Amino acid sequence: MSGFVSVEVEGKLYESEYHEVGGVVRVYGDLGDPHKPDVEFTTLGGMKPDQVARILLRRLVKRGVVSAADD
């Protein structure tokens, strides 16, 4: 399963694609080395894939590896 999620952090909108395979959700950052992308991943833990993806996207934003959609 794949989809897109967005989060607003400090008035800026961030968006990313997520992928869920075998109960593991992955979200990738869009800054840095394209051959070794920054990624956050975890298991679903009873949550919906898009809910988990939003949490992971917030982590990537905090790490500074996702560009704002409105920049």
Beta strands, then each sheet from edge to edge (+ up, - down):
strand 1: 2-9
strand 2: 12-21
strand 3: 24-28
strand 4: 39-43
sheet 1: 1+ 2- 3+ 4-
end
